[in-house]
């Protein structure tokens, strides 16, 4: 009962922190909007200035929702990968999903400059990068799942996923070699990651896919707990290892793939957040870790986005740079402490 009440306190504290970070993210930016005006825009008759209403409803709110969904999706993906492979350095992109998405985007960016007519117009459309990234992630997912049916050892699946990622990166390097400076610049900007510039339709699709992946994750909660004790023990408990592995990979691919498709490859959130949560909650129970990681990932992404948009300045830093600056010291700290990571 004491431990349960302790978890309740942590969840309440995380919830309040998430709400505060959400309001800060809406208020701060190149144009500072008072907190009371934010409340009026959403719960009252509207902000005093029409420009504030437009900024909040059409730019900052979609960006904040994207940050929440992206942070939660990547963090949950990282948690599942670390448990499946029993590797504290496994992340949501360990299966090559990000590299596959990058390959799809590289092909589109290169093709946009060389293909004419209607196909060239389509390749230049805002949806082209999203569809290409999603298709690249999906193809890598199919390849990894096909291999998972043939291979029994989960560590072999991990290595094969890394090889898929290496192959995709190599092809991107070849395409980059034959690209001009403008195309390379466009691809580099995509690789920086971005939470803004999404329409409400795109945010809706992102959120829908996130909930599908989350439902699959929750359905594997008991299996994830069992896997912590080793595959042999899990088999003795009646767990279908292959079926569970496929479901975990599918859930991770949906969550990480859709985030990469809409926001680009965002580093370290999926790697660092599960470790932070374990250190705070001191448990390996996934029915506690999953909601805790979800909230913490959303909170951290909102804070990183608030820093990236450089309040009171017209500059916006790449979100990937900020998450790496936050995530890398966390991983180093964990390795230096050498504290048990529940694996």
N, C-alpha and C positions, 0 to 999 in steps of 0.2 A: 504493500500500500504506500509506503514511504517513497519507493522508487517511482511508482506511478504518479504521485503528486509532484515529484521532482521533474518528471517529464512534462507534466502539465505546465509547470512554471516556465520551463525552457520554451515550450511551444507558444505560450502567451507572450513571452519576451520577444521571440522571433517574429510573431505576428505583428506586434506593435512596431518593431524595428522595420519590418517590411512596409507597413503603412506609412511610417515617417519617411522612409527612403522613396516611396512612391510619390508622396506630395512634394518632396524636395526635387525629385526628377522633373516633375511638372512645373515647378516654380522657377527653377534656375536654368539659365541658358544665356544666349547672346542678348535676349530681351528678358529682363527680370520682371516677373509677374508676382505681385503680393499674394501671400497665402490666402487672404480673405477673398481676393478676386478669383482665385482658383476654385474655392468653394462656391462662389456665386455662379461661376460658369457652368458647374455641373449640378448644383443643387438649388440654385436660385433663378433669378430672372436673367442671368448672364453677366459677364464682366462689364466694367464701365466702358472699356474701349472695345470696339468691334474687332480690332486687330488682335487683341488678346484672345477673344473667343475663337477666332480663326486659327491662331497658333496652337492653342490648347487642343481643340477638337480635331484638327486636320494634320497636325504634325507631332506634337508632344505626346498626346494620349496614345496614338498608334505605336509610337516608338517605345513608350513605357510598357505597353502590353507585350510588344515584341521582346523587350528585355526580360520581362518576367517569364514568358513562355520559353525563351531561348535558354536562360539560366537554369530553369527547372529541368528542361529536357536534357541538356548536356550533363547536368549533375546526376540525374537518375541513370543516364546511359553509362556514365563512368562508374557508378556504384555497381551496376549489374556486371560490367566487364571485369571489375576488380574481384568480384565474388566468383564469377564463372571461371576465370583463369587463376584465381588465388594469387594474384600478382598486384602488389600495391602501386605499381607504376603503369598499370593498364588504364587506358582512357577510352572515351567514346569513339575515337577515330582509329583504334588499334586494329580494326578489321579492314582498314583501307577505304572506308566510306568517304572520308574527306578527300583522299587522293583521287578516287573515282569521280567525285563531284568536280574537283579541280580539272580533271581531264576533260569532262564534258564541257565545262566553261571555256577551257582553252581552245577546244575544237570550234566552239561557236564564235569566239572572239576572232580567231584566225579566219574562219569561214566568212564572217561578215564583211571582210575587206576584199575577198576574192570571188564571192558569189554574187551575181547580179539578179535583177528581176525581182519577182515576188519572194523568192527564197531569201534573197539578200535583205529585203525589207523586214521579213519575219525575224531573221537573225539579229536585226537591229532593234527589235521591239523590247520593251521592258520585261516581258514574260520569257524571252528567249533564254536568258541566263538562268532563271529559276527552273525552267523545264529541262535545260541541258544539265544543270547541276543535279536535279532530282533523278534524271535518267542515268547519269553516271553512277550515282550512289546506288540506284536500284540494280544496275547490272553487276556491280561489285557484290551487292547483297545476294543476288541469285547465284553467283559463282561461289561465294563462301558457304551458302546454305547447301548447294549441291555437294561441295566437299565435305560438309559436316555429316551428310548422310553416309559417306564412304569411310570417313575417318572416325575412329572411336576415341582417340586421345584428344582432349581439349587443348593441350599445349600444341599439338600439331595444327589445330585450327588457328591458334594464335599466330604461329609462324607463317602459315599459308596466307592469313590476312595481311601480315606485314609484307609478304612477297607481292601480293596484289597491289599494295600501296606503293612499293618500290617500283614495280612495273609501270603503274600509272604516272608516277613522278618522272620516270625516265622518258616516257612518251611526251609528257608536257615539256621536258627539257628540249627534246628534238623539235617540237613545234615552236618553242620560244626562239630557238636558234635561227629559224627561217622567218621569223616575224619582224615587222618593222617597229620602230620606237613607240609609235602611237598605240599599237596593239599590245605591246609589252606593258606600257603604262596602264592601259585599261585592265589588263589581267592582274597586275600588281595591286591596283586599287581594290579589285574584288577580293584579293587575298588578305587585305587589311581587315575585312569584315565591316559590316555596317548594320545598325539597327534601325536607321531611319529610311525615309523614302519608300515606305511600304504603304499601299492603299489599304483601305478597310477590307476589301475583298481578299487581298493577300494575307492580311492579319487573320481573317476568318478561316482561311484554308490552313494556315500555320497552326492555329489553335485547335481546329478539328483534328488534324493529324496528331497533334500532341496528346490529346485526350485518348485517341485510339492506342497510341503507344503506352500511355500511362495505365490504361485498363489492362493491357497485356502484362505490364510490369507487376501490377498489384496481384494479378492472377498467379504469378510465379513467386510470390512472397514466401510461401511455405517451402517451396523447392529451393529457393536461394538460401534459406536458413539451413536446410539439410545439406546443401553442397559445401557449407563451411566446414563440415566434419570430414570431407573427403568423398571422392566418387565411390570408393568401395563400400563405405558405410552407407552412402545414399542408396546404392543398389540393394544393400541388405535391408533397407527400410522400405523397399518397394518402389523407389523413384525411377521413372523411365528417363535415363540420362539423355538419350538422343532426342527424345521429344522435348524435354526441358531445355536442352541446349538450343534447339531450333527456335523455340518460343522466345528465349532470352535474346538470341541474335536478331530475330525479327523485331522485337520491341526496341532494342537498341538502334537498329538500322532505321526504323521509322522516326524515332526521336532525334537522333543525331543527323540523319539524312535530310529531314525537312528543315531543321534549323540551318544546316549548311546551305541548303537550296535558297532560302530566303534571306539569311543574314551573313552568309559566307563562313569560312572556317574560323571558329573562335577558339583560341587555345586556352588550356590550363584550367578552365572552370570545371570541366568534367573530371579532371585529374585531382584537383586540390580540394574541392568541396566535400567529397565523401570522407576524406581524412580529417578535415576540420570538424565535421559532424561527429565522427567516432571519438575524437578527442574530447568533445564537449559532453556528449551523452554517455560515453563509456559503455557502449553496448554494441552487439553485433546482430541484434534482432532487426530484421528488415522491415517488420511491421512498424517499428519505431524509426528506423533509418530512412525509409522511403519518404514519408511526409516531412521529416526534418531536413533531408537533402533537398527536397523540392522547394521548401521555403528559403533555406539558406542560399541555394543557387540563385533564386530569383532576387533575393536581397543583395547578394554580391554583384550580380550583373547590373542591377539598378544603380548601385554605388559606383561601379566602374563606368557606366554610361554617363552618370552625372559628372564625374571627373573628366571624361573624354570630351564632353561638350564644352568644357572650359567656361564656367559661368562668368558672365560680364565680358565675354570676349567673342569675337566673330570667328575664332578658330575652333575647329573640331578635330581632336586627335583620333587616330584609328583605334577602334575598340579592342582590336587584337593586341595592340601595344600595351594598353592599360591592364587587360586581363593577365598578360604575361608578366608584367611588372609586379602584379599582386600574387600571381600563382607560383612563379618560380621560387621566391623566398620561402613560401609555405612548404614546397616539396623539399627544399634544402634543409629547412628547419626540422622536418620530420625525419630525414635521413640522419642528421646530426644527433638528434635525440635518441634515435634507435629504440623508440618506444613500440611496444607490441601494437600491431595494426589489425588484430583480429583475423589473421590468416594462418 
